[in-house]
Amino acid sequence: MSLRVNYPQISPESYKHLLGLEASLAHSSIDKSLRDLVKIYVSQMNGCLFCLDMHSKEAKIHGERELRLYHLPIWRESNLFTQKEKVALEWAERLTKIPHTGVEDSEFQRAREYFSEKELADLTFVVGTINIWNRFGVAFRPTPGDMDKIMGLDKSGLA
């Protein structure tokens, strides 16, 4: 696969701001492990191979167990995820596949049982941001692995 449109080069200001938003998530109230799981799961739902490849490698470098990555597509059935992680994945799914009814009050209340207002806002930024990246990945098809060396992802042991 080759990049259809070099969007970072063509729209450098917007790309720079998106990178800044992404960088800000590292300082959010959502821990790295949960951010990784959400990014991978949303990328799976959206069919973004580039992001799935990148974030799986990041998760491995961050210490995520491979078996949890294998279980991620069917997290509801798995006992490898905490209840808080399951609620976060459910929130990510709802915000990625938004029904015309939006987020129901019961879904919001369930998320609030596990996340403070700050955490829920930060989690929503994580979900929203990976959805934006996925749109670029699906539209323009960057080649998975192209950024591995630059980002240190070649150290993941996943090739």
C-alpha positions as CSV (number, residue, x, y, z in Angstrom):
1,M,0.0,0.0,0.0
2,S,1.2,3.5,-0.7
3,L,0.1,6.8,0.7
4,R,-2.7,8.2,-1.5
5,V,-2.3,11.8,-0.3
6,N,0.6,13.1,1.8
7,Y,-1.7,15.0,4.2
8,P,1.0,16.1,6.6
9,Q,2.8,17.9,3.8
10,I,-0.2,19.3,2.1
11,S,-1.9,20.5,5.3
12,P,1.0,21.1,7.7
13,E,-0.7,23.5,10.1
14,S,-3.7,21.2,10.8
15,Y,-1.4,18.2,11.0
16,K,0.8,20.1,13.5
17,H,-2.2,20.9,15.7
18,L,-3.4,17.3,15.5
19,L,0.0,16.1,16.7
20,G,-0.2,18.7,19.5
21,L,-3.6,17.3,20.6
22,E,-2.1,13.8,20.5
23,A,0.9,14.8,22.5
24,S,-1.4,16.4,25.2
25,L,-3.1,13.0,25.8
26,A,0.2,11.7,27.3
27,H,-0.5,14.1,30.2
28,S,-4.2,13.2,30.6
29,S,-5.7,11.5,33.5
30,I,-6.1,8.3,31.5
31,D,-3.2,5.9,32.0
32,K,-1.0,4.8,29.1
33,S,-2.3,1.2,29.2
34,L,-5.9,2.2,28.9
35,R,-5.1,4.8,26.2
36,D,-3.3,2.0,24.3
37,L,-6.3,-0.4,24.6
38,V,-8.8,2.3,23.5
39,K,-6.6,3.3,20.5
40,I,-6.3,-0.3,19.4
41,Y,-9.9,-1.2,19.8
42,V,-11.2,1.9,18.0
43,S,-8.7,1.3,15.2
44,Q,-10.0,-2.3,14.9
45,M,-13.6,-1.0,14.7
46,N,-12.7,1.6,12.0
47,G,-10.5,-0.8,10.0
48,C,-7.4,1.4,10.2
49,L,-4.5,-0.9,9.6
50,F,-1.8,1.8,10.0
51,C,-3.1,2.8,13.5
52,L,-3.8,-0.7,14.6
53,D,-0.2,-1.7,13.7
54,M,1.3,1.4,15.4
55,H,-0.7,1.2,18.6
56,S,-0.3,-2.5,19.0
57,K,3.5,-2.1,18.8
58,E,3.3,0.9,21.3
59,A,1.2,-1.2,23.7
60,K,3.8,-4.0,23.6
61,I,6.6,-1.6,24.3
62,H,4.6,-0.2,27.1
63,G,4.4,-3.6,28.7
64,E,0.9,-4.8,27.5
65,R,0.5,-8.6,27.5
66,E,0.0,-10.0,24.0
67,L,-2.9,-12.2,25.1
68,R,-4.9,-9.1,26.1
69,L,-4.3,-7.7,22.7
70,Y,-5.6,-10.9,21.2
71,H,-8.7,-10.8,23.4
72,L,-9.4,-7.1,22.6
73,P,-11.9,-7.7,19.7
74,I,-14.0,-9.8,22.1
75,W,-13.3,-8.0,25.4
76,R,-16.9,-8.6,26.7
77,E,-16.2,-12.3,26.8
78,S,-12.7,-12.0,28.3
79,N,-11.8,-12.1,32.0
80,L,-8.4,-10.4,31.2
81,F,-9.9,-6.8,31.5
82,T,-10.9,-5.0,34.6
83,Q,-14.4,-3.6,34.9
84,K,-13.0,-0.1,34.5
85,E,-11.3,-1.1,31.2
86,K,-14.5,-2.7,30.0
87,V,-16.5,0.4,30.7
88,A,-13.8,2.5,28.9
89,L,-14.0,0.2,25.9
90,E,-17.8,0.3,25.9
91,W,-17.6,4.2,26.0
92,A,-15.1,4.1,23.1
93,E,-17.4,1.8,21.1
94,R,-20.5,4.1,21.7
95,L,-18.6,7.2,20.7
96,T,-17.1,5.5,17.6
97,K,-20.3,3.9,16.4
98,I,-22.7,6.7,17.4
99,P,-26.3,5.8,17.1
100,H,-28.8,8.4,16.2
101,T,-30.0,8.3,19.8
102,G,-26.6,9.4,21.0
103,V,-25.2,8.4,24.4
104,E,-28.0,7.2,26.7
105,D,-28.2,8.5,30.2
106,S,-27.7,5.0,31.6
107,E,-24.5,4.6,29.5
108,F,-23.3,8.0,30.8
109,Q,-24.1,7.1,34.4
110,R,-22.3,3.7,34.0
111,A,-19.2,5.5,32.8
112,R,-19.4,8.0,35.7
113,E,-19.4,5.1,38.2
114,Y,-15.8,4.4,37.1
115,F,-14.5,7.7,35.8
116,S,-14.5,11.2,37.3
117,E,-15.7,14.1,35.1
118,K,-12.1,14.9,34.2
119,E,-11.3,11.3,33.4
120,L,-14.4,11.0,31.3
121,A,-13.5,14.2,29.4
122,D,-9.9,12.9,28.9
123,L,-11.2,9.5,27.8
124,T,-13.5,11.2,25.3
125,F,-10.5,13.2,23.9
126,V,-8.6,9.9,23.5
127,V,-11.5,8.3,21.6
128,G,-12.1,11.4,19.5
129,T,-8.5,11.8,18.6
130,I,-7.9,8.2,17.5
131,N,-11.1,8.4,15.4
132,I,-9.6,11.4,13.6
133,W,-6.3,9.6,13.0
134,N,-8.3,6.6,11.8
135,R,-10.1,8.7,9.2
136,F,-6.8,9.8,7.7
137,G,-5.5,6.2,7.8
138,V,-8.6,4.8,6.1
139,A,-8.8,7.6,3.6
140,F,-5.1,7.9,2.6
141,R,-3.7,4.4,3.5
142,P,-0.3,5.1,4.9
143,T,1.9,2.0,4.9
144,P,1.9,0.2,8.2
145,G,5.3,0.1,9.7
146,D,6.6,3.1,7.8
147,M,7.1,5.1,11.0
148,D,8.5,2.2,13.1
149,K,12.2,3.2,13.1
150,I,11.4,6.9,13.6
151,M,9.1,6.2,16.5
152,G,11.2,3.4,18.0
153,L,8.4,0.8,17.3
154,D,10.9,-1.6,15.8
155,K,11.8,-2.5,19.4
156,S,8.4,-4.0,19.9
157,G,9.3,-7.4,18.7
158,L,6.2,-7.4,16.5
159,A,7.3,-7.4,12.8
